[in-house]
Amino acid sequence: MSSAINDASDLAESMGKVNVVFGEGAEEVEAWADTASSAFGQSKQSALEAAGTYGNLFQAFGIGQERAR
């Protein structure tokens, strides 16, 4: 049971990161993450975490939200 709680917490944390990094575009990123299991063989949470991490990296390089999408 604690594994399910941890997984849900990790998903919520990754989605929060995506919301901050991508702002209004977060819905597009979440829709993409919904297909990650069949397209890339990874979970929605893993896809969101990766997108948030890359989004942070792009912003650090000076690439704005529009170009990061």
All heavy atoms as TSV, in Angstrom:
chain	resi	resn	atom	element	x	y	z
A	1	MET	N	N	0.815	-1.193	0.000
A	1	MET	CA	C	0.000	0.000	0.000
A	1	MET	C	C	0.863	1.263	0.000
A	1	MET	O	O	0.558	2.209	-0.676
A	1	MET	CB	C	-0.946	-0.044	1.210
A	1	MET	CG	C	-1.851	1.121	1.309
A	1	MET	SD	S	-3.129	1.043	0.042
A	1	MET	CE	C	-4.362	1.973	0.814
A	2	SER	N	N	1.952	1.238	0.756
A	2	SER	CA	C	2.801	2.430	0.811
A	2	SER	C	C	3.457	2.722	-0.529
A	2	SER	O	O	3.736	3.869	-0.849
A	2	SER	CB	C	3.859	2.294	1.902
A	2	SER	OG	O	4.772	1.267	1.579
A	3	SER	N	N	3.676	1.688	-1.336
A	3	SER	CA	C	4.236	1.891	-2.665
A	3	SER	C	C	3.279	2.706	-3.537
A	3	SER	O	O	3.714	3.609	-4.264
A	3	SER	CB	C	4.532	0.549	-3.320
A	3	SER	OG	O	4.998	0.734	-4.630
A	4	ALA	N	N	1.994	2.400	-3.457
A	4	ALA	CA	C	0.994	3.151	-4.229
A	4	ALA	C	C	0.934	4.599	-3.778
A	4	ALA	O	O	0.812	5.510	-4.600
A	4	ALA	CB	C	-0.373	2.498	-4.104
A	5	ILE	N	N	1.053	4.819	-2.490
A	5	ILE	CA	C	1.039	6.189	-1.957
A	5	ILE	C	C	2.270	6.947	-2.431
A	5	ILE	O	O	2.183	8.104	-2.851
A	5	ILE	CB	C	0.941	6.177	-0.421
A	5	ILE	CG1	C	-0.433	5.634	0.001
A	5	ILE	CG2	C	1.171	7.568	0.156
A	5	ILE	CD1	C	-0.557	5.345	1.475
A	6	ASN	N	N	3.420	6.278	-2.375
A	6	ASN	CA	C	4.657	6.917	-2.856
A	6	ASN	C	C	4.585	7.226	-4.345
A	6	ASN	O	O	5.024	8.293	-4.787
A	6	ASN	CB	C	5.866	6.026	-2.569
A	6	ASN	CG	C	6.223	5.977	-1.107
A	6	ASN	OD1	O	5.896	6.876	-0.340
A	6	ASN	ND2	N	6.883	4.911	-0.696
A	7	ASP	N	N	4.034	6.289	-5.121
A	7	ASP	CA	C	3.902	6.507	-6.561
A	7	ASP	C	C	2.986	7.695	-6.853
A	7	ASP	O	O	3.285	8.518	-7.724
A	7	ASP	CB	C	3.366	5.253	-7.253
A	7	ASP	CG	C	4.370	4.119	-7.271
A	7	ASP	OD1	O	5.573	4.357	-6.994
A	7	ASP	OD2	O	3.951	2.977	-7.558
A	8	ALA	N	N	1.874	7.778	-6.132
A	8	ALA	CA	C	0.937	8.896	-6.320
A	8	ALA	C	C	1.590	10.214	-5.924
A	8	ALA	O	O	1.411	11.234	-6.594
A	8	ALA	CB	C	-0.329	8.659	-5.510
A	9	SER	N	N	2.367	10.195	-4.864
A	9	SER	CA	C	3.080	11.395	-4.426
A	9	SER	C	C	4.113	11.830	-5.462
A	9	SER	O	O	4.238	13.027	-5.768
A	9	SER	CB	C	3.768	11.127	-3.087
A	9	SER	OG	O	4.527	12.231	-2.669
A	10	ASP	N	N	4.837	10.858	-6.011
A	10	ASP	CA	C	5.835	11.167	-7.051
A	10	ASP	C	C	5.168	11.763	-8.287
A	10	ASP	O	O	5.683	12.722	-8.880
A	10	ASP	CB	C	6.611	9.910	-7.447
A	10	ASP	CG	C	7.553	9.420	-6.365
A	10	ASP	OD1	O	7.818	10.178	-5.401
A	10	ASP	OD2	O	8.010	8.267	-6.475
A	11	LEU	N	N	4.007	11.208	-8.683
A	11	LEU	CA	C	3.279	11.726	-9.840
A	11	LEU	C	C	2.827	13.163	-9.589
A	11	LEU	O	O	2.998	14.032	-10.446
A	11	LEU	CB	C	2.075	10.841	-10.170
A	11	LEU	CG	C	1.195	11.307	-11.320
A	11	LEU	CD1	C	1.978	11.391	-12.628
A	11	LEU	CD2	C	-0.003	10.381	-11.476
A	12	ALA	N	N	2.293	13.425	-8.409
A	12	ALA	CA	C	1.841	14.778	-8.070
A	12	ALA	C	C	3.011	15.764	-8.063
A	12	ALA	O	O	2.888	16.899	-8.545
A	12	ALA	CB	C	1.141	14.779	-6.712
A	13	GLU	N	N	4.144	15.328	-7.554
A	13	GLU	CA	C	5.333	16.186	-7.528
A	13	GLU	C	C	5.821	16.497	-8.943
A	13	GLU	O	O	6.147	17.647	-9.267
A	13	GLU	CB	C	6.443	15.507	-6.727
A	13	GLU	CG	C	7.674	16.368	-6.547
A	13	GLU	CD	C	8.733	15.691	-5.678
A	13	GLU	OE1	O	8.367	14.899	-4.787
A	13	GLU	OE2	O	9.911	15.975	-5.909
A	14	SER	N	N	5.851	15.491	-9.802
A	14	SER	CA	C	6.288	15.704	-11.183
A	14	SER	C	C	5.315	16.614	-11.933
A	14	SER	O	O	5.740	17.477	-12.705
A	14	SER	CB	C	6.416	14.362	-11.910
A	14	SER	OG	O	7.429	13.587	-11.321
A	15	MET	N	N	4.017	16.427	-11.697
A	15	MET	CA	C	3.030	17.279	-12.357
A	15	MET	C	C	3.158	18.719	-11.875
A	15	MET	O	O	3.042	19.659	-12.665
A	15	MET	CB	C	1.614	16.737	-12.090
A	15	MET	CG	C	0.555	17.342	-12.966
A	15	MET	SD	S	0.790	16.976	-14.715
A	15	MET	CE	C	0.675	18.610	-15.394
A	16	GLY	N	N	3.440	18.911	-10.587
A	16	GLY	CA	C	3.667	20.251	-10.062
A	16	GLY	C	C	4.858	20.920	-10.728
A	16	GLY	O	O	4.818	22.099	-11.078
A	17	LYS	N	N	5.922	20.159	-10.919
A	17	LYS	CA	C	7.124	20.672	-11.590
A	17	LYS	C	C	6.792	21.098	-13.016
A	17	LYS	O	O	7.189	22.176	-13.469
A	17	LYS	CB	C	8.198	19.589	-11.593
A	17	LYS	CG	C	9.521	19.976	-12.174
A	17	LYS	CD	C	10.448	18.768	-12.080
A	17	LYS	CE	C	11.880	19.093	-12.318
A	17	LYS	NZ	N	12.733	17.899	-12.160
A	18	VAL	N	N	6.041	20.253	-13.728
A	18	VAL	CA	C	5.647	20.564	-15.102
A	18	VAL	C	C	4.782	21.820	-15.138
A	18	VAL	O	O	4.945	22.680	-16.008
A	18	VAL	CB	C	4.933	19.354	-15.753
A	18	VAL	CG1	C	4.219	19.740	-17.031
A	18	VAL	CG2	C	5.935	18.247	-16.018
A	19	ASN	N	N	3.865	21.958	-14.182
A	19	ASN	CA	C	3.016	23.155	-14.130
A	19	ASN	C	C	3.841	24.422	-13.965
A	19	ASN	O	O	3.570	25.437	-14.613
A	19	ASN	CB	C	1.994	23.046	-12.991
A	19	ASN	CG	C	0.842	22.135	-13.318
A	19	ASN	OD1	O	0.433	22.016	-14.459
A	19	ASN	ND2	N	0.319	21.470	-12.315
A	20	VAL	N	N	4.855	24.369	-13.107
A	20	VAL	CA	C	5.705	25.543	-12.876
A	20	VAL	C	C	6.549	25.847	-14.106
A	20	VAL	O	O	6.631	26.986	-14.558
A	20	VAL	CB	C	6.604	25.329	-11.633
A	20	VAL	CG1	C	7.670	26.410	-11.536
A	20	VAL	CG2	C	5.756	25.299	-10.372
A	21	VAL	N	N	7.163	24.826	-14.675
A	21	VAL	CA	C	8.094	25.025	-15.786
A	21	VAL	C	C	7.378	25.425	-17.073
A	21	VAL	O	O	7.807	26.334	-17.776
A	21	VAL	CB	C	8.940	23.747	-16.026
A	21	VAL	CG1	C	9.757	23.864	-17.298
A	21	VAL	CG2	C	9.848	23.481	-14.833
A	22	PHE	N	N	6.259	24.777	-17.382
A	22	PHE	CA	C	5.604	24.999	-18.665
A	22	PHE	C	C	4.384	25.904	-18.598
A	22	PHE	O	O	3.842	26.276	-19.642
A	22	PHE	CB	C	5.219	23.651	-19.298
A	22	PHE	CG	C	6.420	22.865	-19.738
A	22	PHE	CD1	C	6.951	21.877	-18.930
A	22	PHE	CD2	C	7.026	23.121	-20.953
A	22	PHE	CE1	C	8.062	21.152	-19.326
A	22	PHE	CE2	C	8.131	22.402	-21.361
A	22	PHE	CZ	C	8.661	21.408	-20.537
A	23	GLY	N	N	3.948	26.263	-17.398
A	23	GLY	CA	C	2.830	27.196	-17.266
A	23	GLY	C	C	1.604	26.741	-18.036
A	23	GLY	O	O	1.117	25.622	-17.854
A	24	GLU	N	N	1.120	27.603	-18.922
A	24	GLU	CA	C	-0.080	27.300	-19.704
A	24	GLU	C	C	0.100	26.083	-20.613
A	24	GLU	O	O	-0.875	25.455	-21.011
A	24	GLU	CB	C	-0.490	28.508	-20.540
A	24	GLU	CG	C	-0.973	29.679	-19.715
A	24	GLU	CD	C	-1.318	30.893	-20.572
A	24	GLU	OE1	O	-1.343	30.775	-21.809
A	24	GLU	OE2	O	-1.549	31.953	-19.985
A	25	GLY	N	N	1.305	25.744	-20.950
A	25	GLY	CA	C	1.575	24.596	-21.812
A	25	GLY	C	C	1.616	23.266	-21.072
A	25	GLY	O	O	1.816	22.220	-21.686
A	26	ALA	N	N	1.408	23.287	-19.759
A	26	ALA	CA	C	1.486	22.066	-18.961
A	26	ALA	C	C	0.469	21.024	-19.409
A	26	ALA	O	O	0.752	19.826	-19.368
A	26	ALA	CB	C	1.303	22.389	-17.481
A	27	GLU	N	N	-0.693	21.458	-19.850
A	27	GLU	CA	C	-1.704	20.504	-20.312
A	27	GLU	C	C	-1.215	19.725	-21.529
A	27	GLU	O	O	-1.474	18.533	-21.658
A	27	GLU	CB	C	-3.020	21.218	-20.635
A	27	GLU	CG	C	-3.757	21.703	-19.412
A	27	GLU	CD	C	-5.071	22.387	-19.748
A	27	GLU	OE1	O	-5.526	22.290	-20.906
A	27	GLU	OE2	O	-5.626	23.016	-18.841
A	28	GLU	N	N	-0.493	20.400	-22.421
A	28	GLU	CA	C	0.064	19.735	-23.597
A	28	GLU	C	C	1.110	18.699	-23.184
A	28	GLU	O	O	1.163	17.606	-23.751
A	28	GLU	CB	C	0.697	20.747	-24.539
A	28	GLU	CG	C	-0.286	21.702	-25.178
A	28	GLU	CD	C	0.423	22.771	-25.971
A	28	GLU	OE1	O	1.320	22.429	-26.775
A	28	GLU	OE2	O	0.089	23.955	-25.789
A	29	VAL	N	N	1.931	19.046	-22.211
A	29	VAL	CA	C	2.957	18.122	-21.737
A	29	VAL	C	C	2.303	16.915	-21.062
A	29	VAL	O	O	2.716	15.781	-21.267
A	29	VAL	CB	C	3.933	18.836	-20.775
A	29	VAL	CG1	C	4.928	17.849	-20.176
A	29	VAL	CG2	C	4.662	19.963	-21.487
A	30	GLU	N	N	1.257	17.160	-20.273
A	30	GLU	CA	C	0.561	16.051	-19.621
A	30	GLU	C	C	-0.096	15.130	-20.655
A	30	GLU	O	O	-0.046	13.902	-20.526
A	30	GLU	CB	C	-0.482	16.550	-18.636
A	30	GLU	CG	C	-1.130	15.425	-17.864
A	30	GLU	CD	C	-2.105	15.854	-16.795
A	30	GLU	OE1	O	-2.439	17.059	-16.717
A	30	GLU	OE2	O	-2.547	14.989	-16.045
A	31	ALA	N	N	-0.681	15.707	-21.689
A	31	ALA	CA	C	-1.289	14.889	-22.750
A	31	ALA	C	C	-0.225	14.032	-23.432
A	31	ALA	O	O	-0.461	12.860	-23.730
A	31	ALA	CB	C	-1.995	15.782	-23.760
A	32	TRP	N	N	0.950	14.600	-23.666
A	32	TRP	CA	C	2.049	13.836	-24.248
A	32	TRP	C	C	2.468	12.714	-23.303
A	32	TRP	O	O	2.688	11.575	-23.736
A	32	TRP	CB	C	3.232	14.758	-24.543
A	32	TRP	CG	C	4.487	14.004	-24.823
A	32	TRP	CD1	C	4.835	13.417	-25.999
A	32	TRP	CD2	C	5.540	13.715	-23.901
A	32	TRP	NE1	N	6.056	12.783	-25.856
A	32	TRP	CE2	C	6.505	12.957	-24.578
A	32	TRP	CE3	C	5.758	14.040	-22.565
A	32	TRP	CZ2	C	7.668	12.513	-23.972
A	32	TRP	CZ3	C	6.919	13.593	-21.954
A	32	TRP	CH2	C	7.859	12.842	-22.651
A	33	ALA	N	N	2.548	13.007	-22.016
A	33	ALA	CA	C	2.970	12.007	-21.032
A	33	ALA	C	C	1.992	10.843	-20.945
A	33	ALA	O	O	2.382	9.717	-20.628
A	33	ALA	CB	C	3.146	12.650	-19.661
A	34	ASP	N	N	0.715	11.107	-21.246
A	34	ASP	CA	C	-0.281	10.041	-21.232
A	34	ASP	C	C	0.035	8.950	-22.262
A	34	ASP	O	O	-0.371	7.804	-22.100
A	34	ASP	CB	C	-1.687	10.591	-21.499
A	34	ASP	CG	C	-2.268	11.331	-20.300
A	34	ASP	OD1	O	-1.877	11.027	-19.152
A	34	ASP	OD2	O	-3.122	12.210	-20.515
A	35	THR	N	N	0.764	9.302	-23.313
A	35	THR	CA	C	1.105	8.329	-24.356
A	35	THR	C	C	2.489	7.717	-24.160
A	35	THR	O	O	2.892	6.864	-24.949
A	35	THR	CB	C	1.052	8.993	-25.746
A	35	THR	OG1	O	2.089	9.975	-25.834
A	35	THR	CG2	C	-0.299	9.626	-26.021
A	36	ALA	N	N	3.190	8.122	-23.126
A	36	ALA	CA	C	4.584	7.700	-22.938
A	36	ALA	C	C	4.726	6.197	-22.734
A	36	ALA	O	O	5.717	5.608	-23.177
A	36	ALA	CB	C	5.210	8.445	-21.768
A	37	SER	N	N	3.759	5.570	-22.086
A	37	SER	CA	C	3.919	4.137	-21.821
A	37	SER	C	C	3.921	3.324	-23.107
A	37	SER	O	O	4.695	2.375	-23.248
A	37	SER	CB	C	2.830	3.633	-20.876
A	37	SER	OG	O	1.556	3.781	-21.460
A	38	SER	N	N	3.085	3.701	-24.062
A	38	SER	CA	C	3.078	2.949	-25.321
A	38	SER	C	C	4.156	3.442	-26.288
A	38	SER	O	O	4.720	2.658	-27.039
A	38	SER	CB	C	1.698	3.023	-25.985
A	38	SER	OG	O	1.359	4.350	-26.287
A	39	ALA	N	N	4.451	4.732	-26.273
A	39	ALA	CA	C	5.420	5.282	-27.216
A	39	ALA	C	C	6.871	5.046	-26.790
A	39	ALA	O	O	7.734	4.793	-27.631
A	39	ALA	CB	C	5.180	6.776	-27.409
A	40	PHE	N	N	7.134	5.149	-25.486
A	40	PHE	CA	C	8.516	5.074	-25.010
A	40	PHE	C	C	8.759	3.971	-23.988
A	40	PHE	O	O	9.879	3.770	-23.551
A	40	PHE	CB	C	8.940	6.407	-24.378
A	40	PHE	CG	C	8.886	7.563	-25.318
A	40	PHE	CD1	C	7.915	8.537	-25.190
A	40	PHE	CD2	C	9.807	7.678	-26.340
A	40	PHE	CE1	C	7.857	9.604	-26.056
A	40	PHE	CE2	C	9.761	8.743	-27.210
A	40	PHE	CZ	C	8.783	9.709	-27.076
A	41	GLY	N	N	7.698	3.304	-23.567
A	41	GLY	CA	C	7.853	2.259	-22.564
A	41	GLY	C	C	8.176	2.786	-21.181
A	41	GLY	O	O	8.849	2.127	-20.402
A	42	GLN	N	N	7.733	3.993	-20.878
A	42	GLN	CA	C	7.964	4.548	-19.552
A	42	GLN	C	C	6.644	5.058	-18.979
A	42	GLN	O	O	5.697	5.320	-19.711
A	42	GLN	CB	C	9.023	5.644	-19.564
A	42	GLN	CG	C	8.671	6.870	-20.345
A	42	GLN	CD	C	9.783	7.899	-20.385
A	42	GLN	OE1	O	9.839	8.668	-21.293
A	42	GLN	NE2	N	10.664	7.941	-19.424
A	43	SER	N	N	6.606	5.213	-17.689
A	43	SER	CA	C	5.380	5.638	-17.024
A	43	SER	C	C	5.111	7.119	-17.269
A	43	SER	O	O	6.006	7.873	-17.655
A	43	SER	CB	C	5.486	5.393	-15.517
A	43	SER	OG	O	6.444	6.270	-14.941
A	44	LYS	N	N	3.874	7.497	-17.021
A	44	LYS	CA	C	3.504	8.914	-17.126
A	44	LYS	C	C	4.361	9.740	-16.175
A	44	LYS	O	O	4.858	10.806	-16.542
A	44	LYS	CB	C	2.022	9.084	-16.802
A	44	LYS	CG	C	1.546	10.519	-16.841
A	44	LYS	CD	C	0.059	10.635	-16.577
A	44	LYS	CE	C	-0.405	12.078	-16.635
A	44	LYS	NZ	N	-1.872	12.182	-16.495
A	45	GLN	N	N	4.572	9.224	-14.968
A	45	GLN	CA	C	5.372	9.952	-13.983
A	45	GLN	C	C	6.792	10.152	-14.483
A	45	GLN	O	O	7.343	11.243	-14.384
A	45	GLN	CB	C	5.362	9.217	-12.633
A	45	GLN	CG	C	5.989	10.005	-11.480
A	45	GLN	CD	C	7.490	9.887	-11.392
A	45	GLN	OE1	O	8.057	8.821	-11.657
A	45	GLN	NE2	N	8.157	10.951	-11.043
A	46	SER	N	N	7.391	9.129	-15.055
A	46	SER	CA	C	8.759	9.244	-15.587
A	46	SER	C	C	8.823	10.253	-16.726
A	46	SER	O	O	9.769	11.040	-16.819
A	46	SER	CB	C	9.260	7.892	-16.085
A	46	SER	OG	O	9.397	6.988	-15.033
A	47	ALA	N	N	7.816	10.224	-17.586
A	47	ALA	CA	C	7.781	11.164	-18.707
A	47	ALA	C	C	7.626	12.607	-18.209
A	47	ALA	O	O	8.302	13.515	-18.702
A	47	ALA	CB	C	6.637	10.812	-19.656
A	48	LEU	N	N	6.754	12.807	-17.221
A	48	LEU	CA	C	6.573	14.150	-16.671
A	48	LEU	C	C	7.842	14.643	-15.981
A	48	LEU	O	O	8.225	15.807	-16.125
A	48	LEU	CB	C	5.404	14.170	-15.680
A	48	LEU	CG	C	4.015	14.038	-16.281
A	48	LEU	CD1	C	2.983	13.838	-15.184
A	48	LEU	CD2	C	3.670	15.253	-17.127
A	49	GLU	N	N	8.496	13.758	-15.241
A	49	GLU	CA	C	9.726	14.133	-14.555
A	49	GLU	C	C	10.801	14.538	-15.563
A	49	GLU	O	O	11.486	15.539	-15.397
A	49	GLU	CB	C	10.214	12.985	-13.672
A	49	GLU	CG	C	11.411	13.320	-12.820
A	49	GLU	CD	C	11.150	14.410	-11.788
A	49	GLU	OE1	O	9.997	14.597	-11.365
A	49	GLU	OE2	O	12.133	15.091	-11.413
A	50	ALA	N	N	10.926	13.761	-16.634
A	50	ALA	CA	C	11.916	14.089	-17.668
A	50	ALA	C	C	11.575	15.410	-18.347
A	50	ALA	O	O	12.456	16.249	-18.561
A	50	ALA	CB	C	11.981	12.965	-18.705
A	51	ALA	N	N	10.311	15.614	-18.669
A	51	ALA	CA	C	9.904	16.863	-19.318
A	51	ALA	C	C	10.183	18.055	-18.413
A	51	ALA	O	O	10.683	19.090	-18.876
A	51	ALA	CB	C	8.421	16.812	-19.689
A	52	GLY	N	N	9.888	17.921	-17.133
A	52	GLY	CA	C	10.157	19.007	-16.195
A	52	GLY	C	C	11.637	19.308	-16.070
A	52	GLY	O	O	12.062	20.467	-16.033
A	53	THR	N	N	12.439	18.263	-16.036
A	53	THR	CA	C	13.889	18.441	-15.934
A	53	THR	C	C	14.451	19.118	-17.180
A	53	THR	O	O	15.237	20.072	-17.086
A	53	THR	CB	C	14.576	17.082	-15.707
A	53	THR	OG1	O	14.094	16.528	-14.478
A	53	THR	CG2	C	16.086	17.223	-15.649
A	54	TYR	N	N	14.028	18.642	-18.356
A	54	TYR	CA	C	14.494	19.280	-19.594
A	54	TYR	C	C	13.973	20.706	-19.715
A	54	TYR	O	O	14.683	21.600	-20.195
A	54	TYR	CB	C	14.091	18.458	-20.818
A	54	TYR	CG	C	14.991	17.274	-21.036
A	54	TYR	CD1	C	14.527	15.980	-20.808
A	54	TYR	CD2	C	16.302	17.437	-21.455
A	54	TYR	CE1	C	15.357	14.887	-20.993
A	54	TYR	CE2	C	17.130	16.352	-21.645
A	54	TYR	CZ	C	16.651	15.081	-21.414
A	54	TYR	OH	O	17.474	13.996	-21.601
A	55	GLY	N	N	12.733	20.934	-19.287
A	55	GLY	CA	C	12.190	22.286	-19.315
A	55	GLY	C	C	13.006	23.239	-18.457
A	55	GLY	O	O	13.288	24.366	-18.854
A	56	ASN	N	N	13.395	22.788	-17.265
A	56	ASN	CA	C	14.258	23.600	-16.402
A	56	ASN	C	C	15.588	23.887	-17.082
A	56	ASN	O	O	16.108	25.003	-17.016
A	56	ASN	CB	C	14.517	22.882	-15.073
A	56	ASN	CG	C	13.423	23.082	-14.068
A	56	ASN	OD1	O	12.700	24.063	-14.098
A	56	ASN	ND2	N	13.290	22.132	-13.160
A	57	LEU	N	N	16.138	22.877	-17.730
A	57	LEU	CA	C	17.410	23.042	-18.429
A	57	LEU	C	C	17.283	24.060	-19.555
A	57	LEU	O	O	18.124	24.952	-19.703
A	57	LEU	CB	C	17.875	21.696	-18.979
A	57	LEU	CG	C	19.199	21.674	-19.735
A	57	LEU	CD1	C	20.353	22.021	-18.810
A	57	LEU	CD2	C	19.413	20.303	-20.351
A	58	PHE	N	N	16.212	23.957	-20.342
A	58	PHE	CA	C	16.005	24.910	-21.439
A	58	PHE	C	C	15.883	26.332	-20.917
A	58	PHE	O	O	16.437	27.272	-21.501
A	58	PHE	CB	C	14.752	24.549	-22.237
A	58	PHE	CG	C	14.843	23.246	-22.986
A	58	PHE	CD1	C	13.697	22.531	-23.274
A	58	PHE	CD2	C	16.055	22.722	-23.397
A	58	PHE	CE1	C	13.757	21.324	-23.970
A	58	PHE	CE2	C	16.133	21.520	-24.088
A	58	PHE	CZ	C	14.974	20.815	-24.374
A	59	GLN	N	N	15.165	26.495	-19.812
A	59	GLN	CA	C	15.027	27.837	-19.243
A	59	GLN	C	C	16.366	28.358	-18.755
A	59	GLN	O	O	16.668	29.539	-18.902
A	59	GLN	CB	C	13.988	27.832	-18.129
A	59	GLN	CG	C	12.582	27.723	-18.657
A	59	GLN	CD	C	11.526	27.770	-17.578
A	59	GLN	OE1	O	11.829	27.787	-16.390
A	59	GLN	NE2	N	10.278	27.795	-17.995
A	60	ALA	N	N	17.196	27.486	-18.197
A	60	ALA	CA	C	18.522	27.901	-17.742
A	60	ALA	C	C	19.384	28.356	-18.913
A	60	ALA	O	O	20.236	29.233	-18.768
A	60	ALA	CB	C	19.214	26.750	-17.004
A	61	PHE	N	N	19.148	27.778	-20.100
A	61	PHE	CA	C	19.862	28.180	-21.300
A	61	PHE	C	C	19.248	29.406	-21.960
A	61	PHE	O	O	19.705	29.850	-23.008
A	61	PHE	CB	C	19.906	27.043	-22.323
A	61	PHE	CG	C	20.795	25.896	-21.948
A	61	PHE	CD1	C	20.498	24.615	-22.378
A	61	PHE	CD2	C	21.934	26.070	-21.185
A	61	PHE	CE1	C	21.305	23.543	-22.054
A	61	PHE	CE2	C	22.745	25.012	-20.853
A	61	PHE	CZ	C	22.438	23.744	-21.287
A	62	GLY	N	N	18.179	29.920	-21.369
A	62	GLY	CA	C	17.547	31.115	-21.908
A	62	GLY	C	C	16.495	30.851	-22.959
A	62	GLY	O	O	16.082	31.757	-23.675
A	63	ILE	N	N	16.082	29.607	-23.082
A	63	ILE	CA	C	15.021	29.272	-24.031
A	63	ILE	C	C	13.697	29.406	-23.296
A	63	ILE	O	O	13.487	28.746	-22.288
A	63	ILE	CB	C	15.190	27.834	-24.575
A	63	ILE	CG1	C	16.531	27.702	-25.278
A	63	ILE	CG2	C	14.036	27.471	-25.496
A	63	ILE	CD1	C	16.879	26.277	-25.665
A	64	GLY	N	N	12.819	30.257	-23.773
A	64	GLY	CA	C	11.549	30.514	-23.101
A	64	GLY	C	C	10.549	29.388	-23.248
A	64	GLY	O	O	10.786	28.405	-23.948
A	65	GLN	N	N	9.397	29.538	-22.598
A	65	GLN	CA	C	8.373	28.505	-22.609
A	65	GLN	C	C	7.892	28.183	-24.002
A	65	GLN	O	O	7.664	27.027	-24.330
A	65	GLN	CB	C	7.196	28.925	-21.735
A	65	GLN	CG	C	7.498	28.840	-20.256
A	65	GLN	CD	C	6.288	29.187	-19.424
A	65	GLN	OE1	O	5.266	29.620	-19.935
A	65	GLN	NE2	N	6.421	29.027	-18.128
A	66	GLU	N	N	7.721	29.150	-24.839
A	66	GLU	CA	C	7.236	28.884	-26.202
A	66	GLU	C	C	8.189	27.969	-26.958
A	66	GLU	O	O	7.785	27.020	-27.585
A	66	GLU	CB	C	7.044	30.187	-26.983
A	66	GLU	CG	C	5.721	30.853	-26.745
A	66	GLU	CD	C	4.545	29.952	-27.082
A	66	GLU	OE1	O	4.501	29.352	-28.180
A	66	GLU	OE2	O	3.663	29.818	-26.227
A	67	ARG	N	N	9.480	28.240	-26.902
A	67	ARG	CA	C	10.453	27.430	-27.636
A	67	ARG	C	C	10.670	26.086	-26.962
A	67	ARG	O	O	10.991	25.117	-27.622
A	67	ARG	CB	C	11.774	28.180	-27.762
A	67	ARG	CG	C	11.643	29.343	-28.739
A	67	ARG	CD	C	12.946	29.931	-29.124
A	67	ARG	NE	N	13.849	28.946	-29.692
A	67	ARG	CZ	C	15.165	29.104	-29.745
A	67	ARG	NH1	N	15.716	30.183	-29.261
A	67	ARG	NH2	N	15.928	28.187	-30.264
A	68	ALA	N	N	10.482	26.009	-25.628
A	68	ALA	CA	C	10.722	24.764	-24.901
A	68	ALA	C	C	9.650	23.729	-25.187
A	68	ALA	O	O	9.861	22.550	-25.027
A	68	ALA	CB	C	10.780	25.025	-23.399
A	69	ARG	N	N	8.462	24.153	-25.651
A	69	ARG	CA	C	7.395	23.208	-25.952
A	69	ARG	C	C	7.738	22.534	-27.200
A	69	ARG	O	O	7.587	21.966	-27.980
A	69	ARG	CB	C	6.047	23.915	-26.100
A	69	ARG	CG	C	5.507	24.326	-24.785
A	69	ARG	CD	C	4.092	24.797	-24.956
A	69	ARG	NE	N	3.934	25.954	-24.108
A	69	ARG	CZ	C	3.118	26.923	-24.322
A	69	ARG	NH1	N	2.358	26.945	-25.352
A	69	ARG	NH2	N	3.011	27.916	-23.503
